[in-house]
Amino acid sequence: MANGSTAKANLRRRAKRAHERAVRDTLRSAQRDANRDTGQMARSVTATPTTGTDRLTARIVVPDPGSPKQSDKARWTDRGTRPHVIRAKRGKVLVFKVGGRTVFAKQVQHPGYKGSGWFTNNVKRWPQSIRQAWRGSR
């Protein structure tokens, strides 16, 4: 009986190590693939391995590091957006540069963005990450 419980404990430890490694690898990959204006989004992504009695899961979060729209920005850069109008808030103006010239506008037509898949693609590779981590956890 002791051999069976020892083998079971060893298997659980190996699974936990593989899981933690896969979570770490997926997080690094997502951070590497995140869109880089300032790098703030990549730095804000976190992942935490969690264990239950019969399953291993991970919580991957893009928190709000100072901007209430950071998680929205993560979704937009990952999945893309449709063409839409961007309006200045509270009657003010938008200010941006085009070809070295400063432009002022009350509103602009955004052409939309295809999305880079930086997050979704890494989540889809999760099963492969688990298999690779399992092979390397011996």
Long-range contacts (C-beta under 8 A, 24 or more apart in sequence): 14-134, 14-137, 14-138, 15-56, 15-134, 15-137, 16-49, 16-51, 16-56, 17-133, 17-137, 18-130, 18-133, 18-134, 18-136, 18-137, 19-49, 19-51, 19-56, 19-58, 19-130, 19-133, 20-49, 21-133, 21-136, 21-137, 22-58, 22-126, 22-129, 22-130, 22-132, 22-133, 23-47, 23-48, 23-49, 23-58, 23-60, 25-129, 25-132, 25-133, 26-58, 26-60, 26-122, 26-123, 26-125, 26-126, 26-129, 27-60, 29-122, 29-125, 30-60, 30-118, 30-119, 30-122, 33-116, 33-118, 33-119, 33-121, 33-122, 34-74, 34-77, 34-118, 34-119, 35-77, 35-116, 35-118, 40-65, 40-66, 40-70, 41-70, 41-73, 41-74, 41-77, 44-70, 45-74, 45-119, 60-119, 60-123, 62-119, 74-119, 76-113, 76-115, 77-113, 77-115, 77-116, 77-118, 78-115, 78-116, 78-117, 78-118, 78-119, 78-120, 79-115, 79-117, 79-120, 80-112, 80-113, 80-114, 80-115, 81-110, 81-112, 81-113, 81-115, 82-112, 83-109, 83-110, 83-111, 83-112, 84-109, 84-110, 84-112, 85-109, 85-110, 86-110
